[in-house]
Amino acid sequence: MSARIEITPAKPYVDWVLREYIEGSTLHFYSKSELADPGIQWLVPWCQADDMYPARHPKVEVKADPVAAHVNACVGCANADRRARGDRP
């Protein structure tokens, strides 16, 4: 008899939104609730959410505008759908 252990992210996939981080001209997924909270000044992107010492991006450097063509996608955040299923990039 075997048991299946299912790993789920701290927040469901639908609670994250794609935004541009100005410093590196990179696309990351950020938590919608953290973006909406005026008390939070530093954001942790999805790709760093499981790390012991995650990178933190200043909220003022995260653009809410539509994405420009020159922006690169973060590899970890690009695999967000895999992470939502419990896989790791």
C-alpha positions in Angstrom: 0.0 0.0 0.0 1.4 3.4 -0.9 0.2 6.9 -0.1 0.4 9.8 -2.4 1.7 13.0 -0.8 0.5 16.1 -2.5 2.6 19.3 -2.3 0.7 22.5 -2.7 2.0 26.1 -2.8 1.3 28.5 0.0 -1.1 30.4 -2.2 -3.1 29.1 -5.1 -1.8 29.9 -8.6 -4.8 32.3 -9.2 -3.6 34.5 -6.4 -0.5 35.5 -8.3 -0.2 38.1 -11.1 2.6 38.7 -13.7 4.4 42.0 -13.4 7.6 43.6 -14.6 10.4 44.2 -12.1 12.2 47.3 -13.4 15.6 46.6 -11.9 16.3 43.6 -14.1 13.6 44.1 -16.8 12.3 40.7 -15.8 8.8 39.3 -15.5 7.9 37.7 -12.2 4.7 36.5 -10.6 3.8 38.5 -7.4 1.0 37.9 -4.9 -2.1 39.9 -5.6 -2.8 40.4 -1.9 0.7 41.8 -1.3 0.5 44.1 -4.3 -2.8 45.5 -3.0 -1.7 45.9 0.6 -0.3 49.5 1.2 1.6 48.3 4.3 3.8 45.9 2.3 6.9 47.6 0.8 8.9 44.5 -0.3 7.6 41.8 -2.5 8.8 38.2 -2.8 8.4 36.8 -6.3 6.9 33.3 -6.8 10.3 31.9 -7.9 11.8 32.8 -4.5 8.8 32.0 -2.3 10.1 28.6 -1.1 13.7 29.8 -0.4 15.0 30.3 3.1 16.4 33.7 2.2 14.3 34.9 -0.7 15.1 37.9 -2.9 12.8 40.9 -2.1 11.8 43.4 -4.7 10.8 47.0 -3.7 7.2 47.4 -4.5 7.9 50.8 -6.1 10.1 49.0 -8.7 7.3 46.6 -9.8 5.3 48.0 -12.8 1.6 47.4 -13.0 1.5 48.6 -16.7 1.2 46.2 -19.6 4.4 44.3 -20.3 6.9 45.7 -22.9 8.4 43.5 -25.6 12.0 44.0 -24.3 11.3 42.3 -20.9 12.7 38.8 -20.2 10.8 36.2 -18.3 12.1 34.7 -15.1 12.8 31.0 -15.6 11.4 30.1 -12.1 8.3 32.1 -12.5 7.8 30.9 -16.1 7.5 27.4 -14.6 4.8 28.6 -12.2 2.2 26.2 -13.6 4.5 23.3 -12.8 5.1 24.6 -9.3 1.3 25.0 -8.8 1.0 21.2 -9.4 3.8 20.5 -6.9 6.7 20.1 -9.3 9.8 22.1 -9.0 11.6 23.9 -11.9 
